[in-house]
Amino acid sequence: MRKIRKSGFLKNKSFNIVSRFFISSFIVISFFYVTPIFINFADKNFNNKEFTNNSKNILNNTLNQDKLIEEDATADADERELLYDILEENNSEINLVRYTTSEIDSLFKEVNYNLKDVRDTKLVKPIDIGLLPNEIKNISNTKKRKDMFIKIVLPLIVKENNKIRVDRKRLFTILNKNSNTDIEKKWLEKKYKQYGARKNDLSTLKIRMDEIPVSLAIAQAAKETGWGTSRFALKGNALFGQWTWSGEGLKPKNADKGKDHKVMKFHSLQLSVRAYLRNLNTHSTYKNLRKERTELRNQDKPLDSLILSKHLDKYAETGSQYIEVLQKIIEQNNLKDFDDARLLPSSKDLESLI
């Protein structure tokens, strides 16, 4: 009986050992098989420094479709949030030199910068004049005064449009990728803030991040400043009469009672142009202008200042009359000749002259 029991015990013990061996082997094999799968999953979903999006679907279904896209109906962003980068530069302690009209005219001649060549070649000298000359209002010859004003503001407008064009190309590049880096993500967050769009609202950002025709910008600057002779332009570098309720500005002399707005004051003419473009590209008042611009883009047509100007009736209190004035300025001064103008690269020789 003992031998039989001992034999049975040995058999059971051997069976348990074999069973445990197979179970242990199965666990070990399963561990080495499952672990790489889990690590791969974790890398893609938890430890990856890039964020993924449905960019190509957005690009195909939203940005390149024939159907007109409506921008998000968000409330106007706070002025300080929308213009934060401009307001920061506005506090610059760098003192700009205010040149006289004769000094500016000599500079233009020295670098052979004239409007006839710009109209013919579509190339603009990269001259950055920070302040209007006080003597511009003393130029009795109307044509000379207009030419001086255009030659000063033209490079500034083209430069700001160039920045928008580069940003727009970068936006499309980002959207056409399956995944974007942290740097690209931070860039998008910055642009959402600048253009007053909700986070991840790519369609609104695409609609707002676009150029304004050079001819329209020149016409509005000419109208708002009397071709550079207004107090706001000479004392506040305000080329477009942009109002402010929180920033530094100049109080209109004939302002109605109860209106506490000011005309925004800028450190330089360049910042005034940047704020103007930001204003047209973000404020709800100009939503129809942006809608019209998007339609022109979808139809692969050039941005026509005469068409877009029709949606600026709320820019001034004169309404439709304001539009008529702008269109006359554009047509009578052949400003559309500058719409295709491009800025020449800056050179050390040119920079040393300024």
C-alpha positions in Angstrom: 0.0 0.0 0.0 2.8 2.4 0.8 4.5 1.6 -2.5 1.3 2.2 -4.4 0.6 5.4 -2.5 4.2 6.5 -3.0 4.0 5.8 -6.7 0.7 7.7 -7.0 2.2 10.6 -5.1 5.2 10.7 -7.4 3.0 10.7 -10.4 0.9 13.6 -9.1 4.0 15.5 -8.2 5.5 15.0 -11.6 2.2 16.1 -13.2 2.1 19.3 -11.1 5.7 20.1 -12.0 5.0 19.6 -15.7 1.8 21.7 -15.5 3.6 24.5 -13.7 6.4 24.4 -16.2 4.0 24.8 -19.1 2.0 27.6 -17.4 5.2 29.5 -16.5 6.5 29.1 -20.1 3.2 30.3 -21.4 3.3 33.4 -19.2 6.9 34.2 -20.2 6.2 33.8 -23.9 3.0 35.9 -23.6 4.9 38.6 -21.7 7.5 39.0 -24.4 4.9 38.9 -27.1 2.5 41.4 -25.5 5.1 43.9 -24.1 6.3 45.2 -27.5 2.7 45.7 -28.6 1.9 47.6 -25.4 5.1 49.8 -25.7 4.3 50.6 -29.3 0.7 51.6 -28.3 2.0 53.8 -25.5 4.6 55.5 -27.7 1.9 56.5 -30.2 -0.7 57.6 -27.6 1.1 58.8 -24.5 4.8 59.5 -25.0 4.8 61.0 -28.5 5.8 64.7 -28.5 3.7 65.3 -31.6 0.0 65.7 -31.7 -2.1 64.1 -34.5 -5.0 65.6 -36.2 -7.3 65.0 -39.2 -5.4 67.6 -41.2 -5.8 66.1 -44.6 -9.5 65.6 -44.1 -9.8 69.2 -43.0 -7.8 70.3 -45.9 -9.8 68.4 -48.5 -13.2 68.8 -47.0 -13.0 72.3 -45.5 -10.2 74.4 -47.0 -10.3 73.4 -50.7 -14.0 72.9 -51.2 -16.0 75.0 -53.7 -18.7 75.6 -51.1 -18.1 78.8 -49.2 -17.0 78.4 -45.6 -18.5 80.4 -42.9 -16.2 81.7 -40.2 -17.1 81.0 -36.6 -19.5 83.7 -35.3 -17.4 84.5 -32.3 -17.7 87.8 -30.4 -15.1 90.4 -31.0 -12.0 89.7 -29.0 -10.8 92.1 -26.4 -8.6 94.8 -27.9 -5.6 94.1 -25.7 -5.7 90.4 -26.4 -6.1 90.9 -30.1 -3.4 93.5 -30.5 -1.1 92.2 -27.7 2.0 91.9 -30.0 1.4 95.3 -31.5 0.8 97.0 -28.1 4.1 95.4 -26.9 6.0 97.0 -29.8 4.1 100.2 -29.2 5.9 100.6 -25.9 9.3 100.5 -27.7 11.9 102.9 -26.2 13.7 103.2 -29.6 13.4 106.7 -30.8 12.7 106.9 -34.5 14.2 109.7 -36.7 11.7 112.0 -38.3 13.2 113.0 -41.7 12.3 116.0 -43.6 10.7 115.8 -47.0 13.9 116.9 -48.7 15.9 114.2 -46.9 13.4 111.5 -47.9 13.2 112.8 -51.5 17.0 112.6 -51.7 17.0 109.1 -50.3 14.4 108.0 -52.9 16.5 109.5 -55.7 19.7 107.9 -54.4 18.3 104.4 -54.5 16.3 105.2 -57.7 12.9 104.6 -56.1 10.1 106.0 -58.2 6.5 104.9 -58.8 6.8 104.6 -62.6 9.4 101.8 -62.2 7.2 100.1 -59.5 4.2 100.1 -61.9 6.4 98.6 -64.7 8.4 96.1 -62.8 6.1 95.4 -59.8 9.1 95.6 -57.5 9.3 97.9 -54.5 12.4 99.2 -52.7 12.5 98.0 -49.1 12.6 101.5 -47.6 11.2 101.7 -44.1 10.3 105.2 -43.1 9.0 105.1 -39.6 7.5 108.6 -39.4 5.8 110.9 -41.8 7.7 114.2 -42.5 6.0 117.2 -40.9 6.6 119.2 -44.1 4.5 116.9 -46.2 1.5 119.2 -45.6 3.5 122.1 -47.1 4.0 120.4 -50.5 1.7 122.6 -52.6 1.9 120.4 -55.7 -0.8 117.8 -55.2 0.8 115.1 -57.4 4.1 115.4 -55.6 2.5 115.2 -52.2 0.5 112.1 -53.2 3.6 110.5 -54.7 5.6 111.1 -51.6 2.8 109.6 -49.4 2.5 106.5 -51.6 6.2 105.9 -51.8 6.4 106.0 -48.0 3.4 103.7 -47.2 3.7 101.3 -50.1 6.7 99.3 -48.8 5.1 99.1 -45.4 1.8 97.7 -46.7 3.6 95.2 -49.0 5.8 94.1 -46.1 2.9 93.3 -43.8 1.0 91.5 -46.6 4.2 89.5 -47.2 4.1 88.4 -43.5 0.5 87.3 -43.9 1.3 85.4 -47.1 4.1 83.5 -45.4 1.9 82.7 -42.5 -0.8 81.5 -44.8 1.5 79.2 -46.6 2.8 77.8 -43.3 -0.8 77.2 -42.2 -1.5 75.1 -45.3 1.7 73.2 -44.9 0.8 72.4 -41.3 -2.8 71.4 -42.3 -1.5 69.1 -45.0 0.5 67.0 -42.5 -0.7 63.9 -40.6 1.0 65.1 -37.4 2.4 68.4 -36.2 5.3 69.2 -33.9 5.1 71.1 -30.6 6.6 74.1 -32.4 3.9 74.1 -35.0 1.2 73.6 -32.3 2.5 76.6 -30.4 2.6 78.6 -33.6 -1.1 77.8 -34.3 -2.0 78.8 -30.7 -0.3 82.2 -31.3 -2.2 82.7 -34.5 -5.5 81.7 -33.0 -4.9 84.5 -30.5 -3.8 87.1 -33.1 -6.8 86.4 -35.3 -9.4 86.1 -32.6 -10.3 82.6 -33.5 -11.3 79.8 -31.2 -8.6 77.1 -30.5 -8.6 74.5 -33.3 -11.0 76.5 -35.4 -8.9 76.1 -38.5 -11.6 77.2 -41.0 -12.0 80.6 -39.3 -8.2 81.0 -39.1 -7.9 80.3 -42.8 -10.5 82.9 -43.7 -9.1 85.6 -41.5 -5.4 85.0 -42.2 -5.3 86.6 -45.6 -4.1 89.8 -47.4 -5.8 93.1 -48.1 -5.2 94.5 -51.6 -2.4 97.1 -51.6 -4.6 99.5 -53.5 -7.4 99.4 -51.0 -4.9 100.0 -48.1 -3.3 103.0 -49.8 -6.8 104.4 -50.6 -7.9 104.1 -47.0 -4.7 105.6 -45.7 -5.0 108.5 -48.1 -8.7 109.1 -47.2 -8.1 108.8 -43.4 -5.1 111.1 -43.3 -5.7 113.5 -46.2 -2.7 112.1 -48.0 -0.5 112.2 -44.8 -1.4 115.7 -43.6 -3.8 114.9 -40.7 -3.0 115.5 -37.0 -3.5 111.9 -36.2 -1.0 110.8 -38.9 1.7 113.3 -38.0 1.4 113.1 -34.2 0.2 109.5 -33.7 1.4 107.7 -36.9 -2.3 106.7 -37.3 -2.7 106.0 -41.0 -6.2 104.5 -40.8 -8.0 106.4 -38.0 -8.4 103.2 -35.9 -10.3 103.8 -32.7 -9.3 102.6 -29.3 -11.0 102.5 -25.9 -8.1 101.1 -23.9 -4.8 101.9 -25.7 -2.9 105.2 -26.0 -4.5 107.6 -28.4 -5.4 111.1 -29.6 -8.8 112.6 -28.7 -10.7 113.9 -31.8 -11.3 117.6 -31.5 -14.8 117.5 -32.7 -15.9 114.3 -31.0 -19.6 114.1 -30.0 -20.4 114.2 -26.3 -20.6 110.9 -24.7 -18.1 109.3 -27.1 -14.9 108.5 -25.1 -13.0 106.8 -27.9 -9.6 107.9 -29.1 -7.7 107.5 -32.4 -5.1 104.9 -31.6 -1.5 106.1 -31.4 1.4 104.1 -32.8 5.1 104.0 -32.3 5.7 103.8 -36.0 3.8 103.8 -39.3 4.6 100.1 -39.7 2.6 99.2 -36.6 -0.3 101.3 -37.8 -0.4 99.2 -41.0 -0.2 95.9 -39.0 -3.1 97.0 -36.8 -5.2 98.0 -39.8 -4.8 94.6 -41.4 -5.6 92.9 -38.1 -8.7 95.0 -37.7 -10.1 94.1 -41.2 -9.2 90.5 -40.7 -10.8 90.0 -37.3 -13.6 92.5 -36.5 -17.2 91.3 -37.0 -18.0 94.5 -38.8 -15.9 93.4 -41.8 -17.1 89.8 -41.9 -18.7 90.3 -45.3 -15.5 91.7 -46.7 -13.8 88.5 -45.6 -16.6 86.4 -47.0 -16.2 88.1 -50.4 -12.5 87.6 -50.3 -13.0 83.9 -49.7 -15.3 83.7 -52.6 -12.7 85.3 -54.8 -10.1 82.8 -53.5 -12.4 79.9 -54.2 -12.9 81.1 -57.8 -9.2 81.5 -58.2 -9.7 85.2 -58.9 -7.4 88.1 -57.8 -8.4 90.1 -54.7 -10.2 93.1 -56.3 -10.1 96.3 -54.2 -13.1 97.7 -56.0 -15.2 94.7 -55.1 -13.9 94.4 -51.5 -14.4 98.1 -50.8 -18.1 97.7 -51.2 -18.1 96.0 -47.7 -16.5 98.9 -45.9 -19.6 101.0 -45.6 -19.4 100.7 -41.8 -15.7 101.8 -41.6 -16.9 105.4 -41.5 -20.1 107.2 -40.5 -20.6 108.3 -44.1 -21.4 104.8 -45.2 -21.9 104.3 -48.9 -20.4 107.7 -49.6 -17.2 106.5 -48.0 -17.1 103.6 -50.5 -17.6 106.0 -53.4 -14.7 108.1 -52.2 -12.4 105.1 -51.8 -13.2 103.8 -55.3 -12.5 107.2 -56.8 -9.2 107.4 -55.1 -8.3 103.9 -56.4 -9.3 104.7 -59.9 -8.1 108.3 -60.3 -4.6 107.4 -58.9 -4.3 104.0 -60.7 -3.6 102.3 -57.3 -4.4 98.9 -58.6 -1.1 99.0 -60.4 0.5 98.2 -57.0 -1.6 95.2 -56.2 0.9 92.7 -57.6 3.9 94.6 -56.2 6.6 92.6 -54.4 9.3 93.8 -52.0 12.9 93.6 -53.1 15.3 92.0 -50.6 16.9 94.5 -48.3 20.7 95.2 -48.8 23.3 96.5 -46.3 23.9 99.5 -48.6 20.2 100.5 -48.5 20.0 99.9 -44.8 23.0 102.2 -44.2 21.2 105.0 -46.0 18.1 104.9 -43.8 
